Amino acid sequence: MGNQPSSATENPSSEPPTLDDTAAANVPPSTRLDTTQITRPQKKREGMALIQYRCRSSKAKYEKCVSDWYGNEFMKGDYANQEEACGDFFEMYKKCVLKGVRKEFWGNKKEKPKEGSFLSELEDDEE
């Protein structure tokens, strides 16, 4: 057994040794990985994924409004005014989605959307 301490008895709960900052700094620059050149491949968004991406800001505002209303009013017994409180945010989000649908799926069709459809409402709002 001798006078040499066992590493297991010195600190039994310690993690295995890792490369610390000092050791990493001593790696020659020519062998270091240049992370400035690493880029994520761009996802090609199309269809509804593209619409969701473009409308994410207005959706986040609407969801925050609903969440705030739920915590501050609904949970206290005021069930009536969610549409009043968040209606503008919903309309902004709905308009964004409908514009995206019209652009992505309706395209440059000559025919008008069916009367009474959400797309026809969007057409009416813009005229």
N, C-alpha and C positions, 0 to 999 in steps of 0.2 A: 504494500500500500504506500509506503514511503511518505515523503514530505510534499509531493506534488498534489495540488488540489485538483479535484475532479470537476470538470465543467458542469456536470449534472448537479453537483451539490452547491456550486457557487450561486446560481440563480436559476432554479428549476422552472420558474414561470416565464422566463424570458423567451422572446421570439427568436428564431434563427437569425444570424447576422445578415444584414442587407447592405447593399452598396450605398454609402452615404454621399452627401453632397461633395465632400472633400475628395473622395475617390473619383466621383464622376467628373470633377473639375480637372483631374489629372489625366483624363483620356485625351490623347492627341487629337487636335481638330480634324485631321484628315480621316479619322475613324468615327467621328461623331455623326449621328444622323441629322441631316439638315431638315428640320421640321417646317421651315418656311416655304419649302417647295411642295409640301403635301397639301393637296386640296381634295375636298370631297367632290365626287362626281355629281353634277347637277342632275336632279331628278327631272325627267320630262313629264310635266304635269299636263294633263289634257282632260277634257270632259268635266265631270263634276269635281274631280280633284283640283282642277285649275280654278273653278268657280269658288270652291271652299277656300282655297289659298287666297284668292283675291278679296274675299269677303270676310276674312278672319278678324279684321279690326272691328268692323261693325257688329259681327257676331259676339265678340268679346265684350263690347259695350252693352249689348242687349243682355247677355248672360250675367254681367255684373249688376245691372239694374234689377233683374229678376231676383238674383241672390240677395241683394240689399233689401228689396221689397219683402222677400220671404222672411228674412231675419228680423226686420224692423217693424213690419206691419202685419203680415199674415200670422206670424207666431203670437202676436198680441191680440188676435181676434178680428182684425180689419181685413175682411176677405174681398171687399168690393172693388178696390181701385187699382188692381194690377195693370189693367189695360191703360188706365189713365196715367199711371206712373211710368210705364215702360213702352207705351204704344208708339211713341216717336222713334225709339231705338229699334223696335220691331219693324216698323215701316221702312226705316233706313236699310236694315238688313235684308228684308224681303225685296226691296227695290234692287239692291246689289245682286242678289241671287237671280232675280228675273232678268236683269240686264245681261248677266252672264249666260243664262240659258238661251236668251234670244241670240246672243252673239255666237255662242259655241254650237248650238243645235239648230236654231232657226236659220241662221246665216242670212243670206241675201234673197230669201224666197220672196217672190213677187206677191204671193197671196197674203192676206191679212190673217192674223190669228182669229180663232173662232170667237164670236161675240160672247161676252160673259166670262171668258177665260182670264186667268191672271195675266197672261201676255197681252191680251187686248186691253186690260186695265192699264198696263204699263204704257201701251201705245197711246191711250187716251190721256194719260197724265203728261206725256211729253209733247202733246199737240197744243 
